[in-house]
C-alpha cells in the first residue's frame, strides 16, 4: 500500500480539501476549460450538445446519460464559480464527517434527483423543456445536508449572515416558488434537496442529522474504517427501516413513562432501569448497522422483539 500511486483526489490534502470534493472541483473546472477551448476552435459547444439534460432527448430518445452528464457542464464562468464555491464551502465539511465514498455517492444521487424531477415536471407540462446544465442540483443537496449537520453554523446569503437551517428553508422555498428568474432550473434545485433528504432518511434509519452509512462498509469521518459485512441495497433498506421503527416506538414508550413527575417511581423499579434498557437497545441497533441482523444472538433478538412490541 505504501507504493500506491496517488490519485487525483489525494492532491486535495495540500489545499485542505477532501479527495471527493477536490476531484469534483477538478472535473468541473477541467470540463469547463475544455468547453471554452472547443467553443473557441469550433464556434460550437459539442460537450453541451452531447451532455446537457433535455427531456426530449434523455427520455423520448433514450439518451439516458444526460441525467448524469449535465451536472458536469456549465453555461458560463459565474455559473461555474458559484456552484464550485458552494461545493467547496459546504461539501468540505460534509466529506470530513461522512467520508469520501459516502459523500461522492450523495453528490451523484442528488444531482440525478435534480434531473429526474426537472424531467418529470417537463413531461407533465409544468415547465418548458429547455436544455439544462450545472451542478446546482447536487450542490442544493449538499446545502441540505450541511443545514442538517450544522444547523447553527452561520453562513452568508446575499451578504446577510444567517444560521444554516434558515438558509436551507429559504433556498428550498425559492426553488419551490420559482424565485430568481425563468432561466434558473428551480425544479432541479428542489429535486436535489428532495433526493438528498430521501438518501439521508434511508441510510441513517430516519435519523437524518446523523452521518449516513452505505452498504459494504467503507471509510467514515477521519478515515477510520467502518466495519461491517457487505450487504445488498435491500438489506440496508430493511435494516434502516427496522432501526427507525424501533427507535420511534422506544421514543413513544419513553415519553409516556417520563410524564409521571418527580417521586413517581414505583418501589423496586429504579429509575435507571428504562435508561439501561434503552442503552442496551442502542447497542443492539449499532451492532445491526455494522454487522447485519444475522449477527444478533438469541438474547439480543429477544430484547429487540420486546422493545418493538411496546406501545
Secondary structure as GFF3:
##gff-version 3
##sequence-region A 1 311
A	DSSP	three_ten_helix	8	15	.	.	.	ID=ss1
A	DSSP	alpha_helix	19	42	.	.	.	ID=ss2
A	DSSP	alpha_helix	46	51	.	.	.	ID=ss3
A	DSSP	alpha_helix	55	55	.	.	.	ID=ss4
A	DSSP	pi_helix	56	60	.	.	.	ID=ss5
A	DSSP	alpha_helix	66	69	.	.	.	ID=ss6
A	DSSP	three_ten_helix	70	72	.	.	.	ID=ss7
A	DSSP	alpha_helix	77	98	.	.	.	ID=ss8
A	DSSP	alpha_helix	100	123	.	.	.	ID=ss9
A	DSSP	alpha_helix	136	149	.	.	.	ID=ss10
A	DSSP	beta_strand	154	157	.	.	.	ID=ss11
A	DSSP	beta_strand	160	163	.	.	.	ID=ss12
A	DSSP	alpha_helix	164	177	.	.	.	ID=ss13
A	DSSP	alpha_helix	186	203	.	.	.	ID=ss14
A	DSSP	beta_strand	218	219	.	.	.	ID=ss15
A	DSSP	three_ten_helix	221	223	.	.	.	ID=ss16
A	DSSP	beta_strand	225	226	.	.	.	ID=ss17
A	DSSP	alpha_helix	233	257	.	.	.	ID=ss18
A	DSSP	three_ten_helix	258	260	.	.	.	ID=ss19
A	DSSP	alpha_helix	272	291	.	.	.	ID=ss20
A	DSSP	three_ten_helix	293	295	.	.	.	ID=ss21
A	DSSP	alpha_helix	298	309	.	.	.	ID=ss22
###
